Every structure is written in C-alpha cells, then in structure tokens.
Amino acid sequence: MAKIVFLDAKSIGDDIPLDRFGDFGELVIYEFTKDEDIEERIKDADIIVINKMPVNEATIGNAEKLKLVCVTATGTNNLDKEYLDARGIAWRNVAGYSTESVAQHTFSLLFYLFEKMSYYDEYVKSGKYINDTSFTHFGCRFHQLAGMKWGIIGLGDIGKRVYGIAKEFGCDMSYYSTSGKNDAKGYNRVDFDTLLRESDIVSVHAPLNADTIGLMNKEAFAKMKKTSIFINVGRGPIVVEQDLYDALVNEEIGAAGLDVLCEEPMSDTNPLINFKDSTRLVITPHIAWASVEARTNLMNIIYGQIRDFLC
C-alpha cells in the first residue's frame, strides 16, 4: 500500500471529497504547505499530489520512497523535470479537464463588459429606475456581438472551443499561433499585427512560455482598436500589467477582462488595482477553471492516474 500526501488540497476547494484516495493506502491531506515544510511532510511519501508547490532537489531530495508526482493542473513550470527524470520519479499533469469551464468564463467576462452590466445593474439597484420617465434607459451604448471580429491568441482546446462558440454568435473569427507552428485546418490564421489591428475582441488562451511572456505589451495594445475588448484567461505574465493599465487610462483600448495575473493572489503593488471603472475592467481571482464540474473531472483524472500507476 502506498502513502499519498496532498500538499495544497485547498487549491482545489474544500467541496470536492478526497477520502476515496485512501483506497490506495495511507492518505495524508494538508490544506496548505509552506515551501520550507515540504521536505518534512513528504519524507516517507510514495506519491504526492500538488498544484503550485515547487518540486525540485531542495524540496524532495530526501524523499527516498517518492515514485510519482501528480499535478492538479495543466501547467508544470513548478517541476524540475530533469531532476525527476534523474531520480526515476514519474510525474503526471492534467489537460482538457476545464475546457468547457474556461470557455464559459471567457464569455462571462466578455458580456459583463460588452453590455455594460455593472453600469445597468447599479442603475437599477440605486433606485434610479424607479418611476423613470422611460421603460428603457440608454445611459451606456452597447452593440450586438454578431458581425464583430474576434481574434484568438493560442488555438489549443480552449481556444478552439471559444472560436467555435463565438462563430455561432456570428463573429468573424481569426487566430494567431504563438509558436508559429499551429496551422489548424478550418481555422483562419493571421499574423499577430493583423489580429491586433482588425479585432474588436482579443482573447488569450495560450500557455506561458518563451513565445508568450510579455506578448501583450505597450506596442501590442497600441495596435489595437480604441474600442476593442481584451480578455486574458491564459496566464498572467503574458500581459505586461503596467502597459495594460496605461492602455486603459489612455483609452488606447476599450476594456479588459482578466482571470489571471502576474502574481497570484494579487499583489498590492499591481497597477491595475488603481483602475476602478468596472465598465472597462473586470478581474476575477483565477476562477475560470474552477466550476464544480471541472474540479470533479480533475480529481477523477488524478484518481485514475494513481490507480493506473499502481496497477
């Protein structure tokens, strides 16, 4: 029987039961773990389950029994894979578990901004709509999505799903391959400058790597339409946050919706914290992936990975 240690179980919420992982042997669950405590907590573990915890020689060097590292996410930047390979320690990540959830959240961010929801909600709740002179209030203009040009940055599973849904809304779609290698049949590929210049909506669904870090910077925002909406549900460091703040303040773009930031939880030095207009900026705390269904799917996959590894 194996010993399985969850080091940061709170990162998947406390409403997803984990007790079934006891099927494989001894189960130890920590809600959070400081980096300096990893070594002690996993010293006799056979399998560890993590989300953001660093896995390298400093943290697992003394874990002599360790055979498998399961990451409850798609990204694996926190793993020293060369060290794991040298030790013969297997690792697993999970892809595709949250495609529907992230695509849905992309449209949640869009429509909140696109139809000025914060303004109209406040208008009604403030009492201004009571006994108004007209049954319709035209305080903030908005447009229909059909006919808009939408540019996708990063055409993986999520990018393709958003592409397809937006096309059903009547959008004129295009995508930019951040690696330059993705030439997807049936999808309209354009270069980066064309996508920025022509799109009314630009959404990011790309991983963080050498091709994407700092991709959305001052120069990129300057090329966008002044009425455009920018959405990032990829990774925070793809955006230079000071440059996005400046683009919003200087009205170089119309609005932005973010679910990811360079530093999470949000730093009190993040320039975006100073932009208070909710009709032009909405930020959610990295929740696009986190529907109940997506998190349940995630842990089902992790359970299967451990079962298959031990069999």
HELIX and SHEET records of a PDB file:
HELIX    1   1 ALA A    9  ILE A   12  5                                   4    
HELIX    2   2 ASP A   19  PHE A   24  5                                   6    
HELIX    3   3 ASP A   35  ASP A   37  5                                   3    
HELIX    4   4 ILE A   38  ARG A   41  1                                   4    
HELIX    5   5 GLU A   57  ILE A   60  1                                   4    
HELIX    6   6 LYS A   81  ARG A   87  1                                   7    
HELIX    7   7 THR A   99  PHE A  114  1                                  16    
HELIX    8   8 MET A  117  LYS A  125  1                                   9    
HELIX    9   9 ASP A  157  GLU A  168  1                                  12    
HELIX   10  10 PHE A  192  GLU A  198  1                                   7    
HELIX   11  11 LYS A  218  LYS A  223  1                                   6    
HELIX   12  12 GLY A  236  ILE A  238  5                                   3    
HELIX   13  13 GLU A  241  VAL A  249  1                                   9    
HELIX   14  14 PRO A  271  ASN A  274  5                                   4    
HELIX   15  15 VAL A  292  LEU A  310  1                                  19    
SHEET    1   A 5 GLY A  25  ILE A  29  0                                        
SHEET    2   A 5 ALA A   2  PHE A   6  1                                        
SHEET    3   A 5 ILE A  47  ILE A  50  1                                        
SHEET    4   A 5 LEU A  68  VAL A  71  1                                        
SHEET    5   A 5 ALA A  90  ARG A  92  1                                        
SHEET    1   B 6 ASP A 172  TYR A 176  0                                        
SHEET    2   B 6 LYS A 149  ILE A 153  1                                        
SHEET    3   B 6 ILE A 201  VAL A 204  1                                        
SHEET    4   B 6 ILE A 229  ASN A 232  1                                        
SHEET    5   B 6 ALA A 255  LEU A 258  1                                        
SHEET    6   B 6 LEU A 281  ILE A 283  1                                        
END                                                                             
